Amino acid sequence: MAESSCGRWEGRVFKLREFLCVPSRGNAKGVEYAQSMGKISLKYVFREEIAALAADDLTVEISSWELKVKAHGRPDLDGLLAPINGHLHGDIRRELSWWTLERQADGRTVFTVELAKREHKAWNAVWKLGLSQHRKSHFNWTPAARTPVKKAEDMLVKVKPGRPSAKVQDSFVIRREDLCSDLEDGQDDSTAIYRIHLDKNALEKACETRSLSDLFAVDVMEQYLKVFIRGDETSPILMGQLHGKVIPDKTRWEIVKAAAPCDLEDEDQSPQKKLGQYNTCLQVSLVKAKPSSRHWPQLLDENETILQRDAAPKLEDLSAKAVRAPSPDRTGWSPEALAKDFKAKADACFKNSGWRDASVYYTRAIGHTPGDEKLYSNRSACFVKLKKFDKALADAKQCAELNPNWPKAYFRLGQAHRGLRQWEEAIAAFKDGRFREPTNKEWEKELQKTEDEQDKWDAHIREQRKLKREADMV
């Protein structure tokens, strides 16, 4: 298994698992360090005077910003342990950090600690220079300032020695349908780029149990690509055959901030909102090999089978297993035939709860037959499932405009308005649907459901106002 500056080779597959940063390694007063964007490891070789110490002789305490290492009952050794004591350059996550004290084959005793960074970024140094923000005092102008509440993560807590057990496989954290909100791609003659936009709330939830740097994985072969969430490898975000050849070990990935893609059909979204919204994104950059250094008609040949959950094989098995049948020759197809083909794919994805993928296929179908109200209705249903109610409303409005006599258009309008807590508009939409389809008893259920949700929301607002008033009085 060969190592690279950015990833590692396993057979014919180049695998990215760590996000590199600069400086990647160095030495701080005798403490060697190596870091990625998500973690930093410190190694300190004990001098001869303390080389006989064992892990049980040490007390290691860690807070979100401080490392403290002492020898039991030996304050005279504090000076020799000073290089591994201090305020850290950035905040860390104690629950994901560990330490060991091990004797090497050459007889040296080495203290190792791996700290998981709280923020996905490079540190310019190991230790904080100057006054740490956590040590800053405040003027006692208010009762809150006189009695600051110390968070549990800011307290020094004793951490037991030991490396984490080797994982056979990563545990499941989150589904791609919940985490990935949008997908962009771009290229020039030498590079192909994918940018995967991440849902803010879902990302925060996923990072409660795992660092951002340990959330994703990328596997690359000369003509194949796979991007997935670790622990959910059989349901990848992207997977398939590239349209040309790439140089796998020149693949780079990074976490970036990027403007949210504009939905030109979302008329309710102002230009200022579109320009001001930025998402956290996973960006993967592929370097095209010389024979393929040109513009590709498309970056990745779609693989219909892997859009189903838990259906994807390992990348090296993709071509051998012939997962995807050859795409039909669509030359000469009419717009209606192309739209029908994309709609069939979208329907299959929707049936398997792949709402994000379904919305993509419905969008492609709409591109060929923009006058088909059923496509807008179906995409609106996808957006409701994804809780993107503003987009669902835009599609529902378009559906009703194309066919104002179709009852389902008003069902979509009601769903979207209800998701946006626009209660009066939702009730009006459901009543319009009932007017056009008076024999359908489901309209009464939807009206009752809307009124019940409005009552619950109003009660919640009243409770919040009551709590605010009581807090203001205190």
For each residue, the residues with C-beta under 8 A, 3 or more apart:
1: 8 9 10
2: 8 9
3: 8 9
4: 7 8 9 14 249
5: 20
6: 16 20 249 251 252
7: 4 14 15 16 17 18 218 249 251
8: 1 2 3 4 14 15 17
9: 1 2 3 4 13 14 15 249
10: 1 13 15
11: 316
12: 221 222 316
13: 9 10 219 220 221 248 315 316
14: 4 7 8 9 219 220 221 248 249 251
15: 7 8 9 10 217 218 219 220
16: 6 7 217 218 219 220 251 253
17: 7 8 217
18: 7 36 38 213
19: 36 37 38 120 213 253 254 255
20: 5 6 24 36 37
21: 24 35 36 37 121 122
22: 122
23: 26 35 122 124
24: 20 21 34 35 36
25: 32 33 34 35
26: 23 32 33
27: 30 31 32 33
28: 31 33 83 125 126 127
29: 83
30: 27 44 45 83
31: 27 28 42 43 44 83 84 126
32: 25 26 27 42 43 44
33: 25 26 27 28 40 41 42 43 126
34: 24 25 40 41
35: 21 23 24 25 39 40 41 122 123
36: 18 19 20 21 24 39 40 213
37: 19 20 21 117 120 121 122 213 255
38: 18 19 116 117 120 211 212 213 214
39: 35 36 114 115 116 117 211 213
40: 33 34 35 36 114 115 117 123 126
41: 33 34 35 112 113 114 115
42: 31 32 33 84 111 112 113 114 115 126
43: 31 32 33 110 111 112
44: 30 31 32 83 84 110 111 112
45: 30 108 109 110 111
46: 50 51 53 80 108 109 110 111
47: 50 51 80
48: 51
49: 77 80
50: 46 47 53 71 77 80 81 109
51: 46 47 48 108 109
52: 109
53: 46 50 57 58 71 101 109
54: 57 58 101
55: 58 100 101 161
56:
57: 53 54 71 72 74
58: 53 54 55 69 70 71 72 101 111 161
59: 68 69 70 71 72 158
60: 67 68 69 99 113 158 159 161
61: 66 67 68 69 70 156 157 158 159
62: 66 67 68 92 94 97 115 156 157 159
63: 66 94 153 154 155 156 157
64: 91 92 93 94 118 134 151 153 154
65: 87 88 90 91 92 128 132 134 154
66: 61 62 63 86 87 88 132 134 156
67: 60 61 62 84 85 86 88 113 115
68: 59 60 61 62 85 156
69: 58 59 60 61 81 84 85 111
70: 58 59 61 74 75 78 81
71: 50 53 57 58 59 74 77 78 81
72: 57 58 59
73:
74: 57 70 71 77
75: 70 78
76: 79
77: 49 50 71 74 80 81
78: 70 71 75 81 82 85
79: 76 82
80: 46 47 49 50 77
81: 50 69 70 71 77 78 84 85
82: 78 79 85
83: 28 29 30 31 44
84: 31 42 44 67 69 81 111 113
85: 67 68 69 78 81 82
86: 66 67 127 128
87: 65 66 127 128 132 134 135
88: 65 66 67 91 92 115 126 127 128
89: 123 124 125 126 127 128
90: 65 117 118 119 121 123
91: 64 65 88 117 118 119
92: 62 64 65 88 97 115 116 117 118
93: 64 96 97 116 117 118 211
94: 62 63 64 97 153 157 159
95:
96: 93 116 210 211
97: 62 92 93 94 113 114 115 116 159
98: 113 114 159 161 162 163 164
99: 60 111 112 113 114 159 161
100: 55 111 112 161 162 163
101: 53 54 55 58 109 110 111 112 161
102: 109 110 112
103: 107 108 109 110
104: 107 108 109 110
105:
106:
107: 103 104
108: 45 46 51 103 104
109: 45 46 50 51 52 53 101 102 103 104
110: 43 44 45 46 101 102 103 104
111: 42 43 44 45 46 58 69 84 99 100 101
112: 41 42 43 44 99 100 101 102
113: 41 42 60 67 84 97 98 99
114: 39 40 41 42 97 98 99
115: 39 40 41 42 62 67 88 92 97
116: 38 39 92 93 96 97 211
117: 37 38 39 40 90 91 92 93 120 121 123 211 213
118: 64 90 91 92 93
119: 90 91
120: 19 37 38 117 211 212 213 255
121: 21 37 90 117
122: 21 22 23 35 37
123: 35 40 89 90 117 126
124: 23 89
125: 28 89 128 129
126: 28 31 33 40 42 88 89 123
127: 28 86 87 88 89
128: 65 86 87 88 89 125 132
129: 125
130:
131: 135 136
132: 65 66 87 128 135 136
133: 136
134: 64 65 66 87 154
135: 87 131 132
136: 131 132 133
137:
138: 145 148
139: 145
140: 145 146
141: 145
142: 145 146
143: 146 147
144: 147 148
145: 138 139 140 141 142 148
146: 140 142 143
147: 143 144
148: 138 144 145
149:
150: 154 155
151: 64 154 155
152: 155
153: 63 64 94
154: 63 64 65 134 150 151
155: 63 150 151 152
156: 61 62 63 66 68
157: 61 62 63 94
158: 59 60 61
159: 60 61 62 94 97 98 99
160:
161: 55 58 60 98 99 100 101
162: 98 100
163: 98 100
164: 98 167
165:
166:
167: 164 170 171
168:
169: 231
170: 167 173 214 230 231
171: 167 231
172: 231 232
173: 170 206 209 210 215 229 230 231 232
174: 178 179 202 205 206 229 232
175: 178 179 229 232 235 309
176: 179 180 228 229 232 235 236 237 356
177: 180 353 354 355 356 357 386
178: 174 175 199 202
179: 174 175 176 198 199 202 203 206 229
180: 176 177 183 196 197 198 199 237 356
181: 197 198 199 279 356 386 388
182: 196 197 260 261 279
183: 180 194 195 196 197 238 360
184: 194 195 197 258 261
185: 192 193 194 195 299 300
186: 192 193 195
187: 191 192 193 295 296 299
188: 191 295
189: 288 293 294 295
190: 287 288 293
191: 187 188 285 286 287 288
192: 185 186 187 242 246 285 286 288 296 299
193: 185 186 187 283 284 285 286
194: 183 184 185 227 238 283 284 286 299
195: 183 184 185 186 256 258 281 282 283 284
196: 180 182 183 227 237 238 281 282 283 284
197: 180 181 182 183 184 258 260 261 279 280 281
198: 179 180 181 202 203 279 280 281 282
199: 178 179 180 181 202 203
200: 203 204 279 280
201: 204 205
202: 174 178 179 198 199 205 206
203: 179 198 199 200 206 207 212 280
204: 200 201 207 208
205: 174 201 202 208
206: 173 174 179 202 203 209 210 215
207: 203 204 210 211 212 215
208: 204 205
209: 173 206
210: 96 173 206 207 214 215 230
211: 38 39 93 96 116 117 120 207 214 215
212: 38 120 203 207 215 255
213: 18 19 36 37 38 39 117 120
214: 38 170 210 211 230
215: 173 206 207 210 211 212 229 230
216: 227 228 229 230 253 282
217: 15 16 17 227 228 229 230 233
218: 7 15 16 225 226 227 251 253 284
219: 13 14 15 16 225 226 228 314 315
220: 13 14 15 16 224 225 226 246 248 251 286 315
221: 12 13 14 224 225 248 315 316
222: 12 245 246 248 289
223: 241 242 244 245 246
224: 220 221 239 240 241 242 315 318 319
225: 218 219 220 221 238 239 240 242 246 284 286 300 315
226: 218 219 220 236 238 239 312 315 318
227: 194 196 216 217 218 236 237 238 239 282 284
228: 176 216 217 219 232 233 235 236 237 239 312
229: 173 174 175 176 179 215 216 217 232 235 237
230: 170 173 210 214 215 216 217 233
231: 169 170 171 172 173
232: 172 173 174 175 176 228 229 235 236
233: 217 228 230 236 312 314
234: 309 310 311 312 313
235: 175 176 228 229 232 306 309 310 311 312
236: 176 226 227 228 232 233 239 306 312
237: 176 180 196 227 228 229
238: 183 194 196 225 226 227 300
239: 224 225 226 227 228 236 303 306 312 315 318
240: 224 225 300 301 302 303 306 318 324
241: 223 224 300 301 303 318 319 324
242: 192 223 224 225 245 246 286 296 299 300 301
243: 292 296 297 298 299 300 301
244: 223 288 289 291 292 294 296
245: 222 223 242 288 289 291 292
246: 192 220 222 223 225 242 250 251 286 287 288 289 292
247: 250 251 287 288 289
248: 13 14 220 221 222 251
249: 4 6 7 9 14
250: 246 247 286 287
251: 6 7 14 16 218 220 246 247 248 284 285 286 287
252: 6 284 285
253: 16 19 216 218 282 283 284 285
254: 19 283
255: 19 37 120 212 280 281 282 283
256: 195 280 281 283
257: 278 279 280 281
258: 184 195 197 278 279 281 283
259: 274 275 277 278 279
260: 182 197 274 277 278 279
261: 182 184 197
262: 266 269 274
263: 266 269 391 394
264:
265: 394 395 398
266: 262 263 269 390 391 394
267: 394 397
268: 390 393 394
269: 262 263 266 273 274 390
270: 273 274
271: 274 275
272: 275 276
273: 269 270 276 277
274: 259 260 262 269 270 271 277
275: 259 271 272
276: 272 273
277: 259 260 273 274
278: 257 258 259 260
279: 181 182 197 198 200 257 258 259 260
280: 197 198 200 203 255 256 257
281: 195 196 197 198 255 256 257 258
282: 195 196 198 216 227 253 255
283: 193 194 195 196 253 254 255 256 258
284: 193 194 195 196 218 225 227 251 252 253
285: 191 192 193 251 252 253
286: 191 192 193 194 220 225 242 246 250 251
287: 190 191 246 247 250 251
288: 189 190 191 192 244 245 246 247 292 293 294
289: 222 244 245 246 247 292 293
290: 293
291: 244 245
292: 243 244 245 246 288 289 296
293: 189 190 288 289 290
294: 189 244 288
295: 187 188 189
296: 187 192 242 243 244 292 299
297: 243
298: 243 301
299: 185 187 192 194 242 243 296
300: 185 225 238 240 241 242 243
301: 240 241 242 243 298 324 327
302: 240 324 327
303: 239 240 241 306 307 318 323 324
304: 307 324 345 348
305: 308 311 323 324
306: 235 236 239 240 303 311 312 323
307: 303 304 311 345 348 349 352 354 357
308: 305 311 348 352 354
309: 175 234 235 352 353 354
310: 234 235
311: 234 235 305 306 307 308
312: 226 228 233 234 235 236 239 306 323
313: 234 317 318 321 323
314: 219 233 317 318
315: 13 219 220 221 224 225 226 239 318
316: 11 12 13 221 320
317: 313 314 320 321
318: 224 226 239 240 241 303 313 314 315 321 323
319: 224 241 322
320: 316 317
321: 313 317 318
322: 319 325
323: 303 305 306 312 313 318
324: 240 241 301 302 303 304 305
325: 322
326:
327: 301 302 330
328:
329:
330: 327 333 338 341
331:
332:
333: 330 337 338 341
334: 337 338
335: 338 339 368 369
336: 339 340 368 369
337: 333 334 340 341
338: 330 333 334 335 341 342 365 368
339: 335 336 342 343 365 366 368 369 372 375
340: 336 337 343 344 365
341: 330 333 337 338 344 345
342: 338 339 345 346 361 362 364 365 368
343: 339 340 346 347 361 362 365 375 378
344: 340 341 347 348
345: 304 307 341 342 348 349 361
346: 342 343 349 350 357 358 359 360 361 362 365 378
347: 343 344 350 351 358 378
348: 304 307 308 344 345 351 352
349: 307 345 346 352 354 355 357 358 361
350: 346 347 353 354 355 358 378 381 382
351: 347 348
352: 307 308 309 348 349
353: 177 309 350 385
354: 177 307 308 309 349 350 357 358
355: 177 349 350 358 359 382 385 386
356: 176 177 180 181 359 360 382 386
357: 177 307 346 349 354 360 361
358: 346 347 349 350 354 355 361 362 378 379 382
359: 346 355 356 362 363 379 382 383 386
360: 183 346 356 357 363 364
361: 342 343 345 346 349 357 358 364 365
362: 342 343 346 358 359 365 366 375 378 379 382
363: 359 360 366 367 379
364: 342 360 361 367 368
365: 338 339 340 342 343 346 361 362 368 369 372 375
366: 339 362 363 369 370 372 375 376 379
367: 363 364 370
368: 335 336 338 339 342 364 365
369: 335 336 339 365 366 372 375
370: 366 367
371: 402
372: 339 365 366 369 375 376 402
373: 376 377 398 399 402 403 406 409
374: 377 378 399
375: 339 343 362 365 366 369 372 378 379
376: 366 372 373 379 380 395 396 398 399 402
377: 373 374 380 381 395 396 399 408 409 412
378: 343 346 347 350 358 362 374 375 381 382
379: 358 359 362 363 366 375 376 382 383 395
380: 376 377 383 384 391 392 393 395 396 399 412 415 416
381: 350 377 378 384 385 392 412 415
382: 350 355 356 358 359 362 378 379 385 386
383: 359 379 380 386 388 389 391 392 395 416
384: 380 381 387 388 389 392 412 415 416 419
385: 353 355 381 382
386: 177 181 355 356 359 382 383
387: 384 419
388: 181 383 384 391 392
389: 383 384 392 393 416 419 420
390: 266 268 269 393 394 416 420
391: 263 266 380 383 388 394 395
392: 380 381 383 384 388 389 395 396 412 415 416 419
393: 268 380 389 390 396 397 413 416 417 420
394: 263 265 266 267 268 390 391 397 398
395: 265 376 377 379 380 383 391 392 398 399 412
396: 376 377 380 392 393 399 400 409 412 413 415 416
397: 267 393 394 400 401 413
398: 265 373 376 394 395 401 402
399: 373 374 376 377 380 395 396 402 403 406 408 409 412
400: 396 397 403 404 406 409 410 412 413
401: 397 398 404
402: 371 372 373 376 398 399
403: 373 399 400 406 409
404: 400 401 409
405: 436
406: 373 399 400 403 409 436
407: 410 411 433 436 437 440
408: 377 399 411 412 433
409: 373 377 396 399 400 403 404 406 412 413 433
410: 400 407 413 414 429 430 432 433 436
411: 407 408 414 415 429 430 433 446
412: 377 380 381 384 392 395 396 399 400 408 409 415 416
413: 393 396 397 400 409 410 416 417 425 426 429 432
414: 410 411 417 418 426 427 429 430 433 446 450
415: 380 381 384 392 396 411 412 418 419 426
416: 380 383 384 389 390 392 393 396 412 413 419 420
417: 393 413 414 420 422 423 425 426 429
418: 414 415 421 422 423 426 449 450 453
419: 384 387 389 392 415 416
420: 389 390 393 416 417
421: 418 454 457
422: 417 418 425 426
423: 417 418 426 427 450 453 454 457
424: 427 428
425: 413 417 422 428 429
426: 413 414 415 417 418 422 423 429 430 450
427: 414 423 424 430 431 447 450 451
428: 424 425 431 432
429: 410 411 413 414 417 425 426 432 433
430: 410 411 414 426 427 433 434 443 446 447 450
431: 427 428 434 435 443 447
432: 410 413 428 429 435 436
433: 407 408 409 410 411 414 429 430 436 437 443
434: 430 431 437 438 440 443 444 447
435: 431 432 438
436: 405 406 407 410 432 433
437: 407 433 434 440 443
438: 434 435
439:
440: 407 434 437 443
441: 444 445
442: 445 446
443: 430 431 433 434 437 440 446 447
444: 434 441 447 448
445: 441 442 448 449
446: 411 414 430 442 443 449 450
447: 427 430 431 434 443 444 450 451
448: 444 445 451 452
449: 418 445 446 452 453
450: 414 418 423 426 427 430 446 447 453 454
451: 427 447 448 454 455
452: 448 449 455 456
453: 418 423 449 450 456 457
454: 421 423 450 451 457 458
455: 451 452 458 459
456: 452 453 459 460
457: 421 423 453 454 460 461
458: 454 455 461 462
459: 455 456 462 463
460: 456 457 463 464
461: 457 458 464 465
462: 458 459 465 466
463: 459 460 466 467
464: 460 461 467 468
465: 461 462 468 469
466: 462 463 469 470
467: 463 464 470 471
468: 464 465 471 472
469: 465 466 472 473
470: 466 467 473 474
471: 467 468 474
472: 468 469
473: 469 470
474: 470 471
